[in-house]
Amino acid sequence: MMLFSGAMLLAGGGVVALACLDKTAESFGWYRIGSIVKILLPIAAFAAGVYFLETNALLGWLR
């Protein structure tokens, strides 16, 4: 049994990359990019997750 799956490692790497992007943008004085990463990106990810759940054919078949 694997402790970490590929999807979990990919998600963790994405979180670390976004945190690095946020800190790098703020250290260079680009505060708007940091705000976009903190506010708009999670909202977009939530919307994409809802869209996936609503349009997934397998989940529609299971209902």
PDB file of N, CA, C and O in Angstrom:
ATOM      1  N   MET A   1       0.838  -1.166   0.000  1.00  0.00           N
ATOM      2  CA  MET A   1       0.000   0.000   0.000  1.00  0.00           C
ATOM      3  C   MET A   1       0.893   1.242   0.000  1.00  0.00           C
ATOM      4  O   MET A   1       1.826   1.360   0.794  1.00  0.00           O
ATOM      5  N   MET A   2       0.578   2.163  -0.915  1.00  0.00           N
ATOM      6  CA  MET A   2       1.358   3.397  -1.016  1.00  0.00           C
ATOM      7  C   MET A   2       0.871   4.424   0.001  1.00  0.00           C
ATOM      8  O   MET A   2      -0.329   4.571   0.235  1.00  0.00           O
ATOM      9  N   LEU A   3       1.811   5.118   0.589  1.00  0.00           N
ATOM     10  CA  LEU A   3       1.461   6.150   1.554  1.00  0.00           C
ATOM     11  C   LEU A   3       0.925   7.393   0.855  1.00  0.00           C
ATOM     12  O   LEU A   3      -0.026   8.010   1.336  1.00  0.00           O
ATOM     13  N   PHE A   4       1.521   7.766  -0.267  1.00  0.00           N
ATOM     14  CA  PHE A   4       1.095   8.935  -1.017  1.00  0.00           C
ATOM     15  C   PHE A   4       0.789   8.524  -2.446  1.00  0.00           C
ATOM     16  O   PHE A   4       1.572   7.816  -3.078  1.00  0.00           O
ATOM     17  N   SER A   5      -0.355   8.973  -2.955  1.00  0.00           N
ATOM     18  CA  SER A   5      -0.677   8.717  -4.353  1.00  0.00           C
ATOM     19  C   SER A   5      -0.116   9.854  -5.207  1.00  0.00           C
ATOM     20  O   SER A   5       0.319  10.881  -4.684  1.00  0.00           O
ATOM     21  N   GLY A   6      -0.130   9.663  -6.499  1.00  0.00           N
ATOM     22  CA  GLY A   6       0.374  10.694  -7.404  1.00  0.00           C
ATOM     23  C   GLY A   6      -0.432  11.978  -7.333  1.00  0.00           C
ATOM     24  O   GLY A   6       0.128  13.071  -7.403  1.00  0.00           O
ATOM     25  N   ALA A   7      -1.752  11.850  -7.193  1.00  0.00           N
ATOM     26  CA  ALA A   7      -2.596  13.042  -7.119  1.00  0.00           C
ATOM     27  C   ALA A   7      -2.318  13.838  -5.852  1.00  0.00           C
ATOM     28  O   ALA A   7      -2.339  15.069  -5.875  1.00  0.00           O
ATOM     29  N   MET A   8      -2.057  13.145  -4.747  1.00  0.00           N
ATOM     30  CA  MET A   8      -1.768  13.850  -3.496  1.00  0.00           C
ATOM     31  C   MET A   8      -0.438  14.588  -3.590  1.00  0.00           C
ATOM     32  O   MET A   8      -0.320  15.715  -3.110  1.00  0.00           O
ATOM     33  N   LEU A   9       0.555  13.968  -4.197  1.00  0.00           N
ATOM     34  CA  LEU A   9       1.844  14.634  -4.365  1.00  0.00           C
ATOM     35  C   LEU A   9       1.726  15.833  -5.301  1.00  0.00           C
ATOM     36  O   LEU A   9       2.365  16.860  -5.074  1.00  0.00           O
ATOM     37  N   LEU A  10       0.916  15.709  -6.346  1.00  0.00           N
ATOM     38  CA  LEU A  10       0.705  16.815  -7.276  1.00  0.00           C
ATOM     39  C   LEU A  10      -0.007  17.976  -6.585  1.00  0.00           C
ATOM     40  O   LEU A  10       0.362  19.133  -6.788  1.00  0.00           O
ATOM     41  N   ALA A  11      -1.010  17.684  -5.782  1.00  0.00           N
ATOM     42  CA  ALA A  11      -1.728  18.731  -5.057  1.00  0.00           C
ATOM     43  C   ALA A  11      -0.820  19.410  -4.039  1.00  0.00           C
ATOM     44  O   ALA A  11      -0.854  20.633  -3.903  1.00  0.00           O
ATOM     45  N   GLY A  12      -0.018  18.644  -3.330  1.00  0.00           N
ATOM     46  CA  GLY A  12       0.917  19.220  -2.364  1.00  0.00           C
ATOM     47  C   GLY A  12       1.963  20.094  -3.036  1.00  0.00           C
ATOM     48  O   GLY A  12       2.315  21.156  -2.523  1.00  0.00           O
ATOM     49  N   GLY A  13       2.453  19.653  -4.171  1.00  0.00           N
ATOM     50  CA  GLY A  13       3.414  20.462  -4.924  1.00  0.00           C
ATOM     51  C   GLY A  13       2.792  21.752  -5.427  1.00  0.00           C
ATOM     52  O   GLY A  13       3.453  22.790  -5.464  1.00  0.00           O
ATOM     53  N   GLY A  14       1.531  21.693  -5.812  1.00  0.00           N
ATOM     54  CA  GLY A  14       0.830  22.898  -6.253  1.00  0.00           C
ATOM     55  C   GLY A  14       0.659  23.901  -5.130  1.00  0.00           C
ATOM     56  O   GLY A  14       0.802  25.105  -5.339  1.00  0.00           O
ATOM     57  N   VAL A  15       0.353  23.410  -3.943  1.00  0.00           N
ATOM     58  CA  VAL A  15       0.206  24.298  -2.783  1.00  0.00           C
ATOM     59  C   VAL A  15       1.541  24.954  -2.451  1.00  0.00           C
ATOM     60  O   VAL A  15       1.590  26.154  -2.181  1.00  0.00           O
ATOM     61  N   VAL A  16       2.610  24.187  -2.467  1.00  0.00           N
ATOM     62  CA  VAL A  16       3.933  24.747  -2.178  1.00  0.00           C
ATOM     63  C   VAL A  16       4.331  25.767  -3.250  1.00  0.00           C
ATOM     64  O   VAL A  16       4.887  26.816  -2.926  1.00  0.00           O
ATOM     65  N   ALA A  17       4.051  25.470  -4.516  1.00  0.00           N
ATOM     66  CA  ALA A  17       4.382  26.400  -5.596  1.00  0.00           C
ATOM     67  C   ALA A  17       3.599  27.709  -5.467  1.00  0.00           C
ATOM     68  O   ALA A  17       4.152  28.784  -5.698  1.00  0.00           O
ATOM     69  N   LEU A  18       2.324  27.627  -5.103  1.00  0.00           N
ATOM     70  CA  LEU A  18       1.534  28.841  -4.928  1.00  0.00           C
ATOM     71  C   LEU A  18       2.011  29.660  -3.737  1.00  0.00           C
ATOM     72  O   LEU A  18       2.020  30.890  -3.791  1.00  0.00           O
ATOM     73  N   ALA A  19       2.404  28.992  -2.675  1.00  0.00           N
ATOM     74  CA  ALA A  19       2.942  29.711  -1.515  1.00  0.00           C
ATOM     75  C   ALA A  19       4.245  30.417  -1.881  1.00  0.00           C
ATOM     76  O   ALA A  19       4.474  31.553  -1.466  1.00  0.00           O
ATOM     77  N   CYS A  20       5.093  29.753  -2.652  1.00  0.00           N
ATOM     78  CA  CYS A  20       6.342  30.377  -3.089  1.00  0.00           C
ATOM     79  C   CYS A  20       6.076  31.555  -4.020  1.00  0.00           C
ATOM     80  O   CYS A  20       6.747  32.583  -3.923  1.00  0.00           O
ATOM     81  N   LEU A  21       5.104  31.417  -4.921  1.00  0.00           N
ATOM     82  CA  LEU A  21       4.742  32.510  -5.820  1.00  0.00           C
ATOM     83  C   LEU A  21       4.228  33.705  -5.031  1.00  0.00           C
ATOM     84  O   LEU A  21       4.573  34.847  -5.336  1.00  0.00           O
ATOM     85  N   ASP A  22       3.410  33.454  -4.025  1.00  0.00           N
ATOM     86  CA  ASP A  22       2.866  34.526  -3.198  1.00  0.00           C
ATOM     87  C   ASP A  22       3.969  35.263  -2.450  1.00  0.00           C
ATOM     88  O   ASP A  22       4.013  36.493  -2.464  1.00  0.00           O
ATOM     89  N   LYS A  23       4.853  34.526  -1.804  1.00  0.00           N
ATOM     90  CA  LYS A  23       5.936  35.162  -1.040  1.00  0.00           C
ATOM     91  C   LYS A  23       6.913  35.888  -1.958  1.00  0.00           C
ATOM     92  O   LYS A  23       7.417  36.953  -1.599  1.00  0.00           O
ATOM     93  N   THR A  24       7.188  35.336  -3.128  1.00  0.00           N
ATOM     94  CA  THR A  24       8.097  35.987  -4.069  1.00  0.00           C
ATOM     95  C   THR A  24       7.491  37.279  -4.589  1.00  0.00           C
ATOM     96  O   THR A  24       8.185  38.291  -4.692  1.00  0.00           O
ATOM     97  N   ALA A  25       6.204  37.258  -4.919  1.00  0.00           N
ATOM     98  CA  ALA A  25       5.544  38.467  -5.410  1.00  0.00           C
ATOM     99  C   ALA A  25       5.535  39.554  -4.342  1.00  0.00           C
ATOM    100  O   ALA A  25       5.768  40.724  -4.645  1.00  0.00           O
ATOM    101  N   GLU A  26       5.269  39.178  -3.104  1.00  0.00           N
ATOM    102  CA  GLU A  26       5.264  40.181  -2.037  1.00  0.00           C
ATOM    103  C   GLU A  26       6.660  40.716  -1.733  1.00  0.00           C
ATOM    104  O   GLU A  26       6.807  41.887  -1.385  1.00  0.00           O
ATOM    105  N   SER A  27       7.677  39.885  -1.857  1.00  0.00           N
ATOM    106  CA  SER A  27       9.033  40.363  -1.573  1.00  0.00           C
ATOM    107  C   SER A  27       9.534  41.324  -2.654  1.00  0.00           C
ATOM    108  O   SER A  27      10.375  42.178  -2.374  1.00  0.00           O
ATOM    109  N   PHE A  28       9.027  41.195  -3.884  1.00  0.00           N
ATOM    110  CA  PHE A  28       9.397  42.118  -4.950  1.00  0.00           C
ATOM    111  C   PHE A  28       8.487  43.341  -5.003  1.00  0.00           C
ATOM    112  O   PHE A  28       8.676  44.220  -5.844  1.00  0.00           O
ATOM    113  N   GLY A  29       7.508  43.402  -4.115  1.00  0.00           N
ATOM    114  CA  GLY A  29       6.640  44.566  -4.067  1.00  0.00           C
ATOM    115  C   GLY A  29       5.401  44.476  -4.920  1.00  0.00           C
ATOM    116  O   GLY A  29       4.687  45.468  -5.062  1.00  0.00           O
ATOM    117  N   TRP A  30       5.120  43.333  -5.487  1.00  0.00           N
ATOM    118  CA  TRP A  30       3.921  43.141  -6.315  1.00  0.00           C
ATOM    119  C   TRP A  30       2.805  42.605  -5.429  1.00  0.00           C
ATOM    120  O   TRP A  30       2.511  41.410  -5.437  1.00  0.00           O
ATOM    121  N   TYR A  31       2.196  43.488  -4.675  1.00  0.00           N
ATOM    122  CA  TYR A  31       1.201  43.070  -3.691  1.00  0.00           C
ATOM    123  C   TYR A  31      -0.106  42.627  -4.345  1.00  0.00           C
ATOM    124  O   TYR A  31      -0.836  41.810  -3.783  1.00  0.00           O
ATOM    125  N   ARG A  32      -0.399  43.155  -5.516  1.00  0.00           N
ATOM    126  CA  ARG A  32      -1.639  42.766  -6.199  1.00  0.00           C
ATOM    127  C   ARG A  32      -1.597  41.294  -6.648  1.00  0.00           C
ATOM    128  O   ARG A  32      -2.606  40.592  -6.588  1.00  0.00           O
ATOM    129  N   ILE A  33      -0.446  40.849  -7.088  1.00  0.00           N
ATOM    130  CA  ILE A  33      -0.331  39.437  -7.498  1.00  0.00           C
ATOM    131  C   ILE A  33      -0.507  38.529  -6.289  1.00  0.00           C
ATOM    132  O   ILE A  33      -1.136  37.475  -6.386  1.00  0.00           O
ATOM    133  N   GLY A  34       0.046  38.932  -5.157  1.00  0.00           N
ATOM    134  CA  GLY A  34      -0.146  38.163  -3.932  1.00  0.00           C
ATOM    135  C   GLY A  34      -1.613  38.098  -3.535  1.00  0.00           C
ATOM    136  O   GLY A  34      -2.101  37.057  -3.094  1.00  0.00           O
ATOM    137  N   SER A  35      -2.311  39.219  -3.696  1.00  0.00           N
ATOM    138  CA  SER A  35      -3.743  39.233  -3.372  1.00  0.00           C
ATOM    139  C   SER A  35      -4.534  38.352  -4.322  1.00  0.00           C
ATOM    140  O   SER A  35      -5.464  37.663  -3.903  1.00  0.00           O
ATOM    141  N   ILE A  36      -4.173  38.369  -5.588  1.00  0.00           N
ATOM    142  CA  ILE A  36      -4.865  37.523  -6.563  1.00  0.00           C
ATOM    143  C   ILE A  36      -4.663  36.052  -6.223  1.00  0.00           C
ATOM    144  O   ILE A  36      -5.600  35.257  -6.288  1.00  0.00           O
ATOM    145  N   VAL A  37      -3.438  35.698  -5.861  1.00  0.00           N
ATOM    146  CA  VAL A  37      -3.148  34.304  -5.511  1.00  0.00           C
ATOM    147  C   VAL A  37      -3.936  33.892  -4.272  1.00  0.00           C
ATOM    148  O   VAL A  37      -4.432  32.768  -4.192  1.00  0.00           O
ATOM    149  N   LYS A  38      -4.050  34.803  -3.304  1.00  0.00           N
ATOM    150  CA  LYS A  38      -4.726  34.468  -2.052  1.00  0.00           C
ATOM    151  C   LYS A  38      -6.245  34.450  -2.177  1.00  0.00           C
ATOM    152  O   LYS A  38      -6.902  33.676  -1.480  1.00  0.00           O
ATOM    153  N   ILE A  39      -6.818  35.274  -3.039  1.00  0.00           N
ATOM    154  CA  ILE A  39      -8.270  35.426  -3.074  1.00  0.00           C
ATOM    155  C   ILE A  39      -8.894  34.762  -4.303  1.00  0.00           C
ATOM    156  O   ILE A  39      -9.772  33.910  -4.168  1.00  0.00           O
ATOM    157  N   LEU A  40      -8.450  35.146  -5.490  1.00  0.00           N
ATOM    158  CA  LEU A  40      -9.129  34.692  -6.701  1.00  0.00           C
ATOM    159  C   LEU A  40      -8.817  33.241  -7.075  1.00  0.00           C
ATOM    160  O   LEU A  40      -9.683  32.541  -7.601  1.00  0.00           O
ATOM    161  N   LEU A  41      -7.612  32.790  -6.813  1.00  0.00           N
ATOM    162  CA  LEU A  41      -7.257  31.424  -7.186  1.00  0.00           C
ATOM    163  C   LEU A  41      -8.057  30.369  -6.422  1.00  0.00           C
ATOM    164  O   LEU A  41      -8.518  29.414  -7.047  1.00  0.00           O
ATOM    165  N   PRO A  42      -8.248  30.489  -5.101  1.00  0.00           N
ATOM    166  CA  PRO A  42      -9.107  29.509  -4.418  1.00  0.00           C
ATOM    167  C   PRO A  42     -10.561  29.549  -4.881  1.00  0.00           C
ATOM    168  O   PRO A  42     -11.220  28.511  -4.943  1.00  0.00           O
ATOM    169  N   ILE A  43     -11.063  30.732  -5.204  1.00  0.00           N
ATOM    170  CA  ILE A  43     -12.431  30.832  -5.718  1.00  0.00           C
ATOM    171  C   ILE A  43     -12.532  30.133  -7.068  1.00  0.00           C
ATOM    172  O   ILE A  43     -13.510  29.431  -7.328  1.00  0.00           O
ATOM    173  N   ALA A  44     -11.538  30.316  -7.927  1.00  0.00           N
ATOM    174  CA  ALA A  44     -11.540  29.649  -9.230  1.00  0.00           C
ATOM    175  C   ALA A  44     -11.415  28.134  -9.073  1.00  0.00           C
ATOM    176  O   ALA A  44     -12.050  27.385  -9.816  1.00  0.00           O
ATOM    177  N   ALA A  45     -10.613  27.676  -8.125  1.00  0.00           N
ATOM    178  CA  ALA A  45     -10.477  26.242  -7.889  1.00  0.00           C
ATOM    179  C   ALA A  45     -11.774  25.645  -7.369  1.00  0.00           C
ATOM    180  O   ALA A  45     -12.147  24.538  -7.756  1.00  0.00           O
ATOM    181  N   PHE A  46     -12.466  26.370  -6.494  1.00  0.00           N
ATOM    182  CA  PHE A  46     -13.761  25.912  -5.991  1.00  0.00           C
ATOM    183  C   PHE A  46     -14.774  25.809  -7.122  1.00  0.00           C
ATOM    184  O   PHE A  46     -15.527  24.838  -7.200  1.00  0.00           O
ATOM    185  N   ALA A  47     -14.795  26.805  -7.995  1.00  0.00           N
ATOM    186  CA  ALA A  47     -15.722  26.784  -9.131  1.00  0.00           C
ATOM    187  C   ALA A  47     -15.404  25.626 -10.079  1.00  0.00           C
ATOM    188  O   ALA A  47     -16.316  24.988 -10.604  1.00  0.00           O
ATOM    189  N   ALA A  48     -14.129  25.356 -10.299  1.00  0.00           N
ATOM    190  CA  ALA A  48     -13.750  24.234 -11.163  1.00  0.00           C
ATOM    191  C   ALA A  48     -14.151  22.902 -10.534  1.00  0.00           C
ATOM    192  O   ALA A  48     -14.570  21.986 -11.242  1.00  0.00           O
ATOM    193  N   GLY A  49     -14.025  22.785  -9.208  1.00  0.00           N
ATOM    194  CA  GLY A  49     -14.446  21.556  -8.526  1.00  0.00           C
ATOM    195  C   GLY A  49     -15.935  21.340  -8.615  1.00  0.00           C
ATOM    196  O   GLY A  49     -16.386  20.216  -8.838  1.00  0.00           O
ATOM    197  N   VAL A  50     -16.713  22.402  -8.445  1.00  0.00           N
ATOM    198  CA  VAL A  50     -18.172  22.292  -8.571  1.00  0.00           C
ATOM    199  C   VAL A  50     -18.541  21.916 -10.000  1.00  0.00           C
ATOM    200  O   VAL A  50     -19.411  21.072 -10.216  1.00  0.00           O
ATOM    201  N   TYR A  51     -17.889  22.535 -10.973  1.00  0.00           N
ATOM    202  CA  TYR A  51     -18.165  22.207 -12.379  1.00  0.00           C
ATOM    203  C   TYR A  51     -17.851  20.740 -12.659  1.00  0.00           C
ATOM    204  O   TYR A  51     -18.618  20.062 -13.343  1.00  0.00           O
ATOM    205  N   PHE A  52     -16.726  20.245 -12.136  1.00  0.00           N
ATOM    206  CA  PHE A  52     -16.374  18.847 -12.353  1.00  0.00           C
ATOM    207  C   PHE A  52     -17.419  17.915 -11.746  1.00  0.00           C
ATOM    208  O   PHE A  52     -17.815  16.927 -12.366  1.00  0.00           O
ATOM    209  N   LEU A  53     -17.861  18.236 -10.533  1.00  0.00           N
ATOM    210  CA  LEU A  53     -18.849  17.371  -9.880  1.00  0.00           C
ATOM    211  C   LEU A  53     -20.194  17.391 -10.603  1.00  0.00           C
ATOM    212  O   LEU A  53     -20.901  16.383 -10.618  1.00  0.00           O
ATOM    213  N   GLU A  54     -20.552  18.522 -11.199  1.00  0.00           N
ATOM    214  CA  GLU A  54     -21.835  18.621 -11.893  1.00  0.00           C
ATOM    215  C   GLU A  54     -21.795  17.982 -13.274  1.00  0.00           C
ATOM    216  O   GLU A  54     -22.825  17.518 -13.763  1.00  0.00           O
ATOM    217  N   THR A  55     -20.635  17.946 -13.909  1.00  0.00           N
ATOM    218  CA  THR A  55     -20.563  17.442 -15.278  1.00  0.00           C
ATOM    219  C   THR A  55     -19.937  16.059 -15.388  1.00  0.00           C
ATOM    220  O   THR A  55     -19.800  15.542 -16.497  1.00  0.00           O
ATOM    221  N   ASN A  56     -19.557  15.449 -14.285  1.00  0.00           N
ATOM    222  CA  ASN A  56     -18.945  14.135 -14.336  1.00  0.00           C
ATOM    223  C   ASN A  56     -20.006  13.094 -14.698  1.00  0.00           C
ATOM    224  O   ASN A  56     -20.998  12.938 -13.985  1.00  0.00           O
ATOM    225  N   ALA A  57     -19.800  12.403 -15.779  1.00  0.00           N
ATOM    226  CA  ALA A  57     -20.787  11.437 -16.272  1.00  0.00           C
ATOM    227  C   ALA A  57     -20.955  10.259 -15.314  1.00  0.00           C
ATOM    228  O   ALA A  57     -22.064   9.749 -15.154  1.00  0.00           O
ATOM    229  N   LEU A  58     -19.886   9.828 -14.686  1.00  0.00           N
ATOM    230  CA  LEU A  58     -19.965   8.702 -13.769  1.00  0.00           C
ATOM    231  C   LEU A  58     -20.818   9.042 -12.555  1.00  0.00           C
ATOM    232  O   LEU A  58     -21.618   8.218 -12.112  1.00  0.00           O
ATOM    233  N   LEU A  59     -20.657  10.248 -12.013  1.00  0.00           N
ATOM    234  CA  LEU A  59     -21.473  10.647 -10.869  1.00  0.00           C
ATOM    235  C   LEU A  59     -22.942  10.796 -11.263  1.00  0.00           C
ATOM    236  O   LEU A  59     -23.828  10.488 -10.466  1.00  0.00           O
ATOM    237  N   GLY A  60     -23.206  11.260 -12.468  1.00  0.00           N
ATOM    238  CA  GLY A  60     -24.581  11.336 -12.943  1.00  0.00           C
ATOM    239  C   GLY A  60     -25.198   9.960 -13.087  1.00  0.00           C
ATOM    240  O   GLY A  60     -26.394   9.788 -12.851  1.00  0.00           O
ATOM    241  N   TRP A  61     -24.400   8.982 -13.471  1.00  0.00           N
ATOM    242  CA  TRP A  61     -24.897   7.614 -13.626  1.00  0.00           C
ATOM    243  C   TRP A  61     -25.208   6.979 -12.266  1.00  0.00           C
ATOM    244  O   TRP A  61     -26.116   6.155 -12.161  1.00  0.00           O
ATOM    245  N   LEU A  62     -24.455   7.361 -11.225  1.00  0.00           N
ATOM    246  CA  LEU A  62     -24.639   6.789  -9.910  1.00  0.00           C
ATOM    247  C   LEU A  62     -25.849   7.360  -9.174  1.00  0.00           C
ATOM    248  O   LEU A  62     -26.305   6.761  -8.200  1.00  0.00           O
ATOM    249  N   ARG A  63     -26.375   8.488  -9.609  1.00  0.00           N
ATOM    250  CA  ARG A  63     -27.523   9.097  -8.927  1.00  0.00           C
ATOM    251  C   ARG A  63     -28.771   8.320  -9.114  1.00  0.00           C
ATOM    252  O   ARG A  63     -29.821   8.707  -8.601  1.00  0.00           O
TER     253      ARG A  63
END
